[in-house]
């Protein structure tokens, strides 16, 4: 008799269509390698993301019976929707009605640590961070499902650590920061429910969850230090490498498992 786990989550050995993955890579290339497209999206990407959240929400509301057979993929799409909504509050219009205020807020906060440094956070750095380091892992997670679960762990880690970061800054400065509302209302509950789902239905233990959280914390720290000390936006290739690292690591791990399979455990009679 099959357990509920295999009803809720497609098996790890099941192969998926590569169409979503190809479309994701092609879209990322167009958005970052074509100057005309990049320049147009530089200040409008969060509006595109908000439209994407609405479109995905409509798709998820359809064919619910089919999605019940793979709740993990549905959960990955829901993580992306939640992050797209957060990005609009953070970089579009925040809860105080301010437009594009995140850059000003971040520069003021960082300026307190390094006064007179001339630190400038550019729209290009924001664009690359949010459309590569965020969108790519979430889309790859929706494609990979249970077979390539590491991008899903990374996406969950990015979401939860970002929420904790927003809340930590709010406590530290005793004030609202752009993105705080969705971090509290969406990121914390959805992130915790996601990792709970992985433990219950995907046999993911605490080490895997810790790895996802570590990736989220390391990605935030690396981006902050890079921008802070180099004072320029890293290349699109550098951002893409960070975003793809969970998938690359997952592929290498699977390859090693096939080359050197673990010794079967002896069963006691």
Rosetta silent file (secondary structure, phi, psi, omega in degrees, C-alpha in Angstrom):
SEQUENCE: XXXXXXXXXXXXXXXXXXXXXXXXXXXXXXXXXXXXXXXXXXXXXXXXXXXXXXXXXXXXXXXXXXXXXXXXXXXXXXXXXXXXXXXXXXXXXXXXXXXXXXXXXXXXXXXXXXXXXXXXXXXXXXXXXXXXXXXXXXXXXXXXXXXXXXXXXXXXXXXXXXXXXXXXXXXXXXXXXXXXXXXXXXXXXXXXXXXXXXXXXXXXXXXXXXXXXXXXXXXXXXXXXXXXXXXXXXXXXXXXXXXXXXXXXXXXXXXXXXXXXXXXXXXXX
SCORE:     score description
SCORE:     0.000 S_00000001
   1 L     0.000  130.917 -179.637    0.000    0.000    0.000 S_00000001
   2 L   -74.308  141.917  177.221    1.377    3.389   -0.951 S_00000001
   3 L   -78.512  166.997  179.822    1.839    5.882    1.842 S_00000001
   4 H   -62.505  -23.519 -177.786    0.267    9.339    1.754 S_00000001
   5 H   -59.043  -40.159 -175.592    3.683   10.753    0.927 S_00000001
   6 H   -81.688  -10.758  172.673    3.554    9.423   -2.634 S_00000001
   7 H   -83.753  -33.612 -176.807    0.055   10.785   -3.127 S_00000001
   8 H   -86.562  -25.659 -173.932    1.059   14.269   -2.080 S_00000001
   9 L  -134.866  127.244  176.539    4.483   14.366   -3.745 S_00000001
  10 L   -61.874  149.332 -174.435    5.542   12.877   -7.041 S_00000001
  11 L   -65.538  151.196 -176.034    8.304   10.338   -6.663 S_00000001
  12 L   -64.946  -23.260 -178.114   11.902   11.519   -6.765 S_00000001
  13 L   -84.926   -9.263 -176.530   12.663    9.246   -9.733 S_00000001
  14 L   -72.360  129.368  179.921    9.965   10.733  -11.946 S_00000001
  15 L   -87.799  140.912 -178.499   11.371   12.747  -14.835 S_00000001
  16 L  -110.829  161.423  175.088    9.789   16.070  -15.678 S_00000001
  17 L   -65.779  141.083  179.898    9.552   18.067  -18.844 S_00000001
  18 L   -88.787    6.148 -175.819   12.484   20.415  -19.305 S_00000001
  19 H   -61.891  -43.687  179.743   10.300   23.051  -20.971 S_00000001
  20 H   -63.626  -40.831 -179.718    9.949   25.147  -17.816 S_00000001
  21 H   -64.807  -43.680  179.154   13.685   24.999  -17.163 S_00000001
  22 H   -63.269  -44.408  179.223   14.526   26.010  -20.747 S_00000001
  23 H   -63.529  -36.821  178.767   11.999   28.854  -20.648 S_00000001
  24 H   -63.809  -48.006  179.794   13.422   30.032  -17.313 S_00000001
  25 H   -65.675  -40.512  179.980   16.995   30.174  -18.610 S_00000001
  26 H   -65.145  -42.433  178.501   15.928   31.785  -21.887 S_00000001
  27 H   -63.481  -41.747  178.480   13.899   34.421  -20.052 S_00000001
  28 H   -62.677  -40.082  179.478   16.781   35.202  -17.697 S_00000001
  29 H   -63.714  -44.049 -179.972   19.147   35.581  -20.656 S_00000001
  30 H   -64.172  -42.271 -175.800   16.804   37.982  -22.440 S_00000001
  31 H   -68.055  -25.450 -173.297   16.188   40.023  -19.276 S_00000001
  32 H  -117.484  -15.488 -178.640   19.877   40.474  -18.498 S_00000001
  33 H  -105.972  -15.525  176.808   21.784   40.203  -21.777 S_00000001
  34 L   -98.504  110.378 -174.598   19.587   42.357  -24.004 S_00000001
  35 H   -55.042  -39.584 -177.358   20.239   46.012  -23.045 S_00000001
  36 H   -64.119  -42.473 -179.839   16.876   47.266  -24.319 S_00000001
  37 H   -69.651  -44.009 -179.161   14.926   44.739  -22.243 S_00000001
  38 H   -61.314  -44.752 -178.184   17.140   45.195  -19.189 S_00000001
  39 H   -65.692  -34.946  179.329   16.872   48.988  -19.268 S_00000001
  40 H   -69.190  -40.824 -176.000   13.089   48.816  -19.615 S_00000001
  41 H   -82.148  -10.047 -173.583   12.699   46.387  -16.702 S_00000001
  42 L   -54.539  -36.342 -178.655   15.195   48.149  -14.458 S_00000001
  43 L  -118.408    6.428 -178.427   12.465   50.168  -12.747 S_00000001
  44 L  -123.448    0.002 -173.971    9.380   48.142  -13.721 S_00000001
  45 H   -60.458  -34.280 -178.366   10.367   44.553  -12.839 S_00000001
  46 H   -69.688  -28.278  175.323    8.399   44.600   -9.559 S_00000001
  47 H   -72.026  -40.493  174.640    5.220   45.539  -11.455 S_00000001
  48 H   -60.077  -42.215  178.379    5.849   42.638  -13.837 S_00000001
  49 H   -62.712  -39.353  178.631    6.315   40.437  -10.780 S_00000001
  50 H   -63.970  -41.035  175.360    3.015   41.610   -9.284 S_00000001
  51 H   -64.164  -38.358  176.821    1.262   40.705  -12.515 S_00000001
  52 H   -62.783  -38.084  178.357    3.012   37.344  -12.451 S_00000001
  53 H   -63.557  -42.331  178.383    1.740   36.736   -8.910 S_00000001
  54 H   -64.418  -43.041 -179.255   -1.832   37.436  -10.027 S_00000001
  55 H   -64.239  -45.375  179.568   -1.472   35.182  -13.075 S_00000001
  56 H   -65.039  -36.248  178.384    0.026   32.309  -11.069 S_00000001
  57 H   -62.485  -40.075  177.085   -2.698   32.651   -8.443 S_00000001
  58 H   -65.083  -40.756  179.041   -5.327   32.210  -11.141 S_00000001
  59 H   -64.087  -41.659 -178.961   -3.523   29.161  -12.506 S_00000001
  60 H   -69.431  -22.447  178.648   -3.272   27.563   -9.080 S_00000001
  61 L   -79.013  -10.098  179.279   -6.982   28.085   -8.522 S_00000001
  62 L   -99.439  155.890  173.701   -7.710   25.922  -11.581 S_00000001
  63 L    51.180   49.618 -175.676   -7.490   22.127  -11.894 S_00000001
  64 H   -64.113  -35.367 -178.435   -7.214   21.682   -8.128 S_00000001
  65 H   -62.397  -40.181  177.968   -7.741   17.912   -8.294 S_00000001
  66 H   -65.412  -40.783 -179.059   -4.659   17.485  -10.498 S_00000001
  67 H   -68.445  -25.409  178.466   -2.558   19.634   -8.193 S_00000001
  68 L   -61.572  -21.887 -179.923   -3.623   17.542   -5.198 S_00000001
  69 L   -82.087   -8.227  177.173   -1.473   14.788   -6.646 S_00000001
  70 L  -148.864   74.934 -177.402    1.641   16.930   -6.354 S_00000001
  71 H   -68.782  -23.580 -179.974    1.322   19.392   -3.515 S_00000001
  72 H   -63.311  -47.378  178.539    5.069   19.973   -3.422 S_00000001
  73 H   -62.342  -41.123  176.861    5.075   21.645   -6.844 S_00000001
  74 H   -61.097  -38.500  178.874    2.021   23.662   -5.864 S_00000001
  75 H   -64.575  -40.604  179.554    3.826   24.724   -2.708 S_00000001
  76 H   -63.724  -40.386  176.261    6.844   25.857   -4.760 S_00000001
  77 H   -64.399  -38.622  179.770    4.617   28.012   -6.969 S_00000001
  78 H   -65.653  -37.185  175.582    2.985   29.437   -3.861 S_00000001
  79 H   -59.142  -42.521  179.536    6.419   30.353   -2.442 S_00000001
  80 H   -64.949  -42.880  178.581    7.128   32.307   -5.627 S_00000001
  81 H   -58.541  -45.318 -179.531    3.762   34.108   -5.449 S_00000001
  82 H   -60.728  -42.249 -178.704    4.444   35.107   -1.852 S_00000001
  83 H   -69.846  -36.047  177.814    7.895   36.447   -2.754 S_00000001
  84 H   -63.559  -40.103  176.310    6.558   38.408   -5.730 S_00000001
  85 H   -63.741  -41.622  178.687    4.024   40.118   -3.463 S_00000001
  86 H   -62.257  -41.877 -178.642    6.790   40.895   -0.985 S_00000001
  87 H   -62.265  -33.352  178.804    8.976   42.390   -3.711 S_00000001
  88 H   -69.589  -40.811  176.462    6.249   44.835   -4.674 S_00000001
  89 H   -65.329  -35.737 -175.132    5.910   46.066   -1.087 S_00000001
  90 H   -77.134  -42.421 -172.119    9.690   46.240   -0.768 S_00000001
  91 H  -118.383   -7.914  177.272   10.619   47.855   -4.084 S_00000001
  92 L   -99.870  -96.386  178.197    7.331   49.145   -5.506 S_00000001
  93 E  -120.357  118.766 -177.646    4.913   50.870   -3.138 S_00000001
  94 L   -84.137 -178.830 -174.203    5.373   50.144    0.575 S_00000001
  95 L   -71.332  -11.548  175.014    2.677   50.196    3.250 S_00000001
  96 L   -96.392    5.950  177.469    3.350   53.887    3.952 S_00000001
  97 L    83.099    8.957 -178.843    2.645   54.779    0.329 S_00000001
  98 L   -86.157  137.898 -179.692    6.277   55.503   -0.583 S_00000001
  99 E   -99.072  134.690  176.092    7.448   54.536   -4.072 S_00000001
 100 L    51.072   42.276 -173.896   10.864   52.959   -4.689 S_00000001
 101 L   -89.673  -12.108 -174.643   11.894   53.788   -1.132 S_00000001
 102 H   -60.121  -42.523 -178.493   13.989   50.686   -0.408 S_00000001
 103 H   -61.154  -46.125  178.442   17.163   52.079   -1.980 S_00000001
 104 H   -61.370  -43.814 -178.538   16.930   55.276    0.070 S_00000001
 105 H   -63.733  -46.589 -178.526   16.202   53.315    3.258 S_00000001
 106 H   -63.537  -41.616  179.975   19.072   50.854    2.696 S_00000001
 107 H   -64.803  -36.944  177.930   21.547   53.632    1.924 S_00000001
 108 H   -66.169  -42.657 -179.044   20.569   55.476    5.105 S_00000001
 109 H   -66.674  -47.879 -179.013   20.974   52.359    7.249 S_00000001
 110 H   -67.981  -32.339  177.953   24.312   51.329    5.734 S_00000001
 111 H   -62.180  -26.237  177.173   25.499   54.934    5.850 S_00000001
 112 H   -68.666  -28.854  178.347   25.235   54.802    9.642 S_00000001
 113 H   -82.938  -36.458 -176.776   27.856   52.035    9.672 S_00000001
 114 L  -126.685   69.562 -178.998   30.168   53.593    7.098 S_00000001
 115 L   -62.883  137.882  179.273   29.678   57.374    7.243 S_00000001
 116 L    76.296    9.187 -177.946   31.319   59.253    4.406 S_00000001
 117 L   -80.503  -17.028 -178.082   31.900   56.089    2.392 S_00000001
 118 L    72.613   24.981 -178.962   29.776   57.289   -0.503 S_00000001
 119 L   -62.709  133.366  179.208   27.907   53.984   -0.614 S_00000001
 120 L  -133.786  124.606  175.020   25.315   53.885   -3.394 S_00000001
 121 L   -96.490  116.731 -172.319   22.844   51.067   -3.989 S_00000001
 122 L   -92.196  153.012  174.053   21.987   51.086   -7.675 S_00000001
 123 H   -58.572  -29.804  178.911   18.744   49.989   -9.359 S_00000001
 124 H   -65.748  -41.859  177.962   20.860   47.556  -11.420 S_00000001
 125 H   -63.085  -41.365  178.287   22.059   45.755   -8.280 S_00000001
 126 H   -64.085  -44.044 -179.163   18.467   45.544   -7.018 S_00000001
 127 H   -61.631  -48.500 -179.142   17.245   44.272  -10.388 S_00000001
 128 H   -65.897  -40.196 -179.840   19.882   41.557  -10.667 S_00000001
 129 H   -60.945  -48.268 -171.449   19.442   40.449   -7.077 S_00000001
 130 H   -80.170  -30.532 -178.131   15.681   40.060   -7.253 S_00000001
 131 H   -93.280  -15.820  177.379   15.294   38.629  -10.743 S_00000001
 132 H  -107.440  -59.032 -175.301   18.262   36.245  -10.600 S_00000001
 133 H   -68.711  -26.018  179.297   19.020   35.276   -7.006 S_00000001
 134 H   -98.095  -58.615 -173.064   15.308   35.141   -6.135 S_00000001
 135 H   -63.099  -41.115 -176.390   13.307   34.258   -9.234 S_00000001
 136 H   -60.736  -53.295 -179.467   15.683   31.611  -10.592 S_00000001
 137 H   -59.399  -36.379 -178.657   15.802   29.275   -7.547 S_00000001
 138 H   -68.974  -41.041  178.123   12.029   29.466   -7.102 S_00000001
 139 H   -68.513  -39.501  177.468   11.323   28.638  -10.755 S_00000001
 140 H   -65.413  -36.504  177.024   13.895   25.836  -10.720 S_00000001
 141 H   -62.701  -41.176  178.479   12.281   24.476   -7.547 S_00000001
 142 H   -64.275  -33.591  176.662    8.892   24.370   -9.306 S_00000001
 143 H   -75.650  -43.158 -170.943   10.513   22.431  -12.137 S_00000001
 144 H   -75.292  -29.901  179.189   12.625   20.111  -10.008 S_00000001
 145 L    56.364 -139.469 -179.233   10.002   18.963   -7.528 S_00000001
 146 L   -77.359  -26.654 -176.713   11.110   16.079   -5.314 S_00000001
 147 L   -66.149  -40.663  175.490   13.735   14.825   -7.775 S_00000001
 148 L  -120.959   82.183 -171.809   15.798   18.010   -7.387 S_00000001
 149 L   -84.818  -18.849 -175.981   14.767   19.180   -3.946 S_00000001
 150 H   -61.441  -40.840  173.994   17.846   21.277   -3.113 S_00000001
 151 H   -59.959  -34.031  175.926   16.639   24.335   -5.096 S_00000001
 152 H   -65.416  -42.456  176.487   13.384   24.073   -3.126 S_00000001
 153 H   -61.713  -40.561  178.864   15.305   24.035    0.153 S_00000001
 154 H   -65.429  -41.474  178.895   17.287   27.063   -1.039 S_00000001
 155 H   -62.689  -45.306  177.245   14.099   28.906   -2.025 S_00000001
 156 H   -62.003  -38.426  178.297   12.531   28.210    1.356 S_00000001
 157 H   -66.444  -40.499  177.047   15.729   29.333    3.071 S_00000001
 158 H   -61.361  -44.314 -177.593   15.836   32.578    1.080 S_00000001
 159 H   -64.259  -47.815 -174.898   12.237   33.338    1.950 S_00000001
 160 H   -71.713  -41.403  179.355   12.513   32.605    5.660 S_00000001
 161 H   -67.609  -33.789  176.977   15.886   34.291    6.228 S_00000001
 162 H   -66.284  -39.769  176.577   14.717   37.392    4.377 S_00000001
 163 H   -62.603  -44.260  178.314   11.670   37.559    6.606 S_00000001
 164 H   -62.310  -38.711  179.737   13.819   37.203    9.725 S_00000001
 165 H   -62.682  -46.962  179.828   16.146   39.925    8.402 S_00000001
 166 H   -60.264  -44.391 -178.134   13.285   42.400    7.877 S_00000001
 167 H   -67.779  -38.887  177.515   11.882   41.705   11.338 S_00000001
 168 H   -61.871  -43.158  178.458   15.338   41.980   12.929 S_00000001
 169 H   -64.736  -37.615  179.607   15.942   45.373   11.317 S_00000001
 170 H   -64.191  -42.309  177.556   12.499   46.530   12.465 S_00000001
 171 H   -66.455  -41.188 -177.603   13.255   45.594   16.084 S_00000001
 172 H   -62.926  -44.954 -175.659   16.725   47.140   15.899 S_00000001
 173 H   -97.821   -4.906  179.649   15.547   50.484   14.532 S_00000001
 174 L    53.419   47.305  179.325   12.061   50.381   16.091 S_00000001
 175 L  -157.881  163.821  176.792   10.454   51.392   12.804 S_00000001
 176 L   -73.512  141.600  171.526    8.794   50.053    9.695 S_00000001
 177 L  -125.698  151.291 -177.889   11.014   49.109    6.747 S_00000001
 178 L   -56.958  122.824 -178.769    9.883   48.429    3.160 S_00000001
 179 L   102.385   -6.655 -175.411    8.786   44.787    2.953 S_00000001
 180 H   -64.969  -41.417 -176.607    8.170   44.302    6.688 S_00000001
 181 H   -58.726  -50.677 -179.877    4.421   43.726    6.401 S_00000001
 182 H   -70.535  -26.709  176.565    4.668   40.816    3.976 S_00000001
 183 H   -63.944  -40.649 -179.412    7.670   39.440    5.870 S_00000001
 184 H   -76.838  -48.422 -172.010    5.526   39.080    9.003 S_00000001
 185 H   -77.222  -33.323 -174.153    2.204   38.102    7.430 S_00000001
 186 H  -110.890  -51.833 -170.291    3.509   35.885    4.614 S_00000001
 187 H   -63.697  -49.523 -176.309    7.161   34.895    4.941 S_00000001
 188 H   -62.953  -54.825 -179.202    7.218   33.538    8.475 S_00000001
 189 H   -65.240  -42.049 -177.637    4.063   31.375    8.355 S_00000001
 190 H   -68.245  -41.734  178.691    4.537   30.191    4.757 S_00000001
 191 H   -62.258  -43.811  179.883    8.242   29.423    5.257 S_00000001
 192 H   -67.243  -39.671  177.555    7.598   27.427    8.433 S_00000001
 193 H   -65.352  -36.692  179.365    4.700   25.531    6.825 S_00000001
 194 H   -63.377  -49.446  179.933    6.868   24.703    3.816 S_00000001
 195 H   -66.408  -32.909  174.718    9.650   23.168    5.871 S_00000001
 196 H   -63.397  -41.738  177.865    7.062   21.332    7.965 S_00000001
 197 H   -62.181  -42.563  179.368    5.605   19.900    4.750 S_00000001
 198 H   -61.778  -40.429  179.506    9.045   18.753    3.609 S_00000001
 199 H   -66.573  -39.113 -174.406    9.644   16.937    6.893 S_00000001
 200 H   -80.699  -34.697 -169.953    6.265   15.218    6.858 S_00000001
 201 H  -120.043   -9.018 -177.938    5.918   14.286    3.191 S_00000001
 202 L  -122.540    6.182  178.726    9.369   14.400    1.577 S_00000001
 203 L    57.576   35.187  176.679   11.527   12.726    4.233 S_00000001
 204 L   -93.263  122.613 -178.487   13.674   15.857    4.553 S_00000001
 205 L   -89.884 -176.815 -179.757   15.407   15.993    7.927 S_00000001
 206 H   -61.626  -35.252  176.930   16.765   18.851    9.965 S_00000001
 207 H   -59.151  -40.152  178.129   20.173   18.806    8.179 S_00000001
 208 H   -65.776  -41.480  178.483   18.438   19.539    4.858 S_00000001
 209 H   -65.675  -41.973  177.687   16.379   22.333    6.377 S_00000001
 210 H   -61.901  -37.452  177.486   19.474   23.766    8.046 S_00000001
 211 H   -63.405  -40.533  177.076   21.233   23.665    4.678 S_00000001
 212 H   -64.043  -42.632  178.262   18.427   25.674    3.071 S_00000001
 213 H   -65.771  -38.286  178.712   18.530   28.249    5.853 S_00000001
 214 H   -64.665  -39.543  177.071   22.318   28.434    5.597 S_00000001
 215 H   -62.039  -44.754  179.682   22.073   29.088    1.862 S_00000001
 216 H   -60.696  -44.589  179.742   19.588   31.894    2.474 S_00000001
 217 H   -66.529  -42.119 -179.057   21.776   33.511    5.124 S_00000001
 218 H   -66.615  -38.716  179.470   24.957   33.109    3.050 S_00000001
 219 H   -64.502  -43.775  178.021   23.308   34.557   -0.080 S_00000001
 220 H   -62.507  -44.626 -178.234   22.121   37.631    1.828 S_00000001
 221 H   -65.763  -42.948 -178.402   25.514   38.116    3.463 S_00000001
 222 H   -63.612  -44.243 -179.970   27.458   37.648    0.210 S_00000001
 223 H   -64.327  -41.976 -179.437   25.296   40.114   -1.706 S_00000001
 224 H   -65.099  -45.774 -178.885   25.511   42.706    1.050 S_00000001
 225 H   -66.917  -38.555  179.906   29.286   42.415    1.424 S_00000001
 226 H   -62.142  -50.096 -178.692   29.842   42.436   -2.330 S_00000001
 227 H   -67.441  -37.544 -175.715   27.825   45.580   -2.894 S_00000001
 228 H   -67.327  -43.468 -173.969   29.148   47.242    0.258 S_00000001
 229 H   -93.533  -34.055  177.229   32.851   46.741   -0.431 S_00000001
 230 H   -82.189  -21.255  178.167   32.969   46.641   -4.234 S_00000001
 231 L    55.984   33.679  175.369   30.465   49.530   -4.401 S_00000001
 232 L  -155.911  158.803  179.513   29.136   48.253   -7.697 S_00000001
 233 L   -72.921  127.057  174.685   26.625   45.693   -8.864 S_00000001
 234 L   -58.716  161.494 -178.862   28.191   42.256   -9.402 S_00000001
 235 L   -66.589  158.644  177.489   27.907   40.875  -12.903 S_00000001
 236 H   -60.791  -33.619  178.638   24.788   39.026  -14.007 S_00000001
 237 H   -63.113  -39.060  178.584   26.932   35.897  -14.277 S_00000001
 238 H   -65.462  -42.783  177.065   27.911   36.117  -10.612 S_00000001
 239 H   -62.825  -43.677 -179.247   24.284   36.457   -9.559 S_00000001
 240 H   -63.592  -37.482  178.944   23.268   33.555  -11.805 S_00000001
 241 H   -62.816  -41.498  176.707   26.014   31.346  -10.334 S_00000001
 242 H   -62.288  -44.012 -177.393   24.689   31.965   -6.820 S_00000001
 243 H   -66.283  -34.911 -176.505   21.138   31.202   -7.963 S_00000001
 244 H   -87.706  -10.713 -174.813   22.145   27.998   -9.768 S_00000001
 245 H   -58.450  -38.235  176.804   24.469   26.670   -7.059 S_00000001
 246 H   -63.062  -40.620  178.487   21.752   24.590   -5.297 S_00000001
 247 H   -66.369  -43.501  178.935   20.806   22.856   -8.564 S_00000001
 248 H   -60.428  -44.781  179.012   24.469   22.289   -9.467 S_00000001
 249 H   -63.266  -39.237  179.005   25.145   20.843   -6.006 S_00000001
 250 H   -64.000  -42.603  178.493   22.063   18.609   -6.284 S_00000001
 251 H   -64.009  -43.026  179.008   23.206   17.296   -9.683 S_00000001
 252 H   -64.551  -40.153  179.034   26.705   16.587   -8.380 S_00000001
 253 H   -63.232  -44.740  178.124   25.305   14.815   -5.330 S_00000001
 254 H   -62.453  -38.297  178.483   23.052   12.628   -7.486 S_00000001
 255 H   -63.855  -44.296  178.330   26.010   11.820   -9.746 S_00000001
 256 H   -64.046  -35.333  178.654   28.148   10.777   -6.787 S_00000001
 257 H   -65.678  -34.274  178.041   25.279    8.647   -5.484 S_00000001
 258 H   -76.110  -37.569 -179.268   25.135    6.793   -8.805 S_00000001
 259 H   -73.265  -44.423  178.821   28.905    6.359   -9.069 S_00000001
 260 L  -123.764   78.510 -179.046   29.379    5.328   -5.445 S_00000001
 261 L   -64.150  145.172  179.277   26.002    4.095   -4.215 S_00000001
 262 L   -64.770  147.593 -179.588   25.696    3.747   -0.437 S_00000001
 263 L   -66.381  135.021  179.066   26.109    0.258    0.957 S_00000001
 264 L   -63.032  140.321  178.955   22.757   -1.420    1.639 S_00000001
 265 L   -81.152  135.027  178.962   21.864   -1.597    5.281 S_00000001
 266 L   -73.692  136.915  179.737   21.510   -5.060    6.703 S_00000001
 267 L   -96.970  134.898  178.841   18.079   -5.841    8.095 S_00000001
 268 L   -79.113  137.677  179.677   17.736   -7.547   11.412 S_00000001
 269 L  -104.086    0.000    0.000   15.633  -10.677   11.418 S_00000001
